[in-house]
Amino acid sequence: MIYTPYKNGSSSVEDEVHEVLRNLHTLDGKRTVILVILVLVMFFPLVTNGIVLTTYARFGCLRRTHDKLIINLAVLNIIIVLSVPFYASSLILPEYVLTKKHLCLLNFTVFRSGILASLFVLLGLALERLICIVNPWKYRKVNSCHVIAWNVCSFLFG
């Protein structure tokens, strides 16, 4: 990317950085409280889903069908939580973020597709439990290929 210098010789990136830093110093109390809450909303799911992923990696007995779907749900939750900084930046500096089309598109895509894929995984988990309870003899035919196919479909259509 080629930056065009302004009259005083500074590049456009430096001016944008200075403008962002100036706007950060003028945060009011309401935005600060919202920012702290969003940091907590981002921190706790990362820790808890990290514990779920660590437990899955550490114990080999957690390789059943519903365990794989729960792991997929934890990964999708981490993806959704990683879109929180984009949302926080749009709350703090709305005039800066809304002018950047790629940030708006990235925030929309990550958050909405993560939620939709999570819904598909929850649907797969409910169907798997339904088959397990209603038809226990057919449940033995549900294998890992079915779960992998459902997870891939949830990522593709989500």
Buried (B, 14 or more C-beta within 10 A) or exposed (E): EEEEEEEEEEEEEBEEEEEEEEBEEEEEEEBEEBBEEBEEBBEEBBEEBEEBBEEBEEEEEBEEBBBBBBBBBBBBBBBBBBBBEBBBBBBBBEEBBEEEEEBBEEBEEBBEBBBBBBBBBBEBBEBBBEBBEEEEEEBEEBEEEBBEEBBEBBBEEB
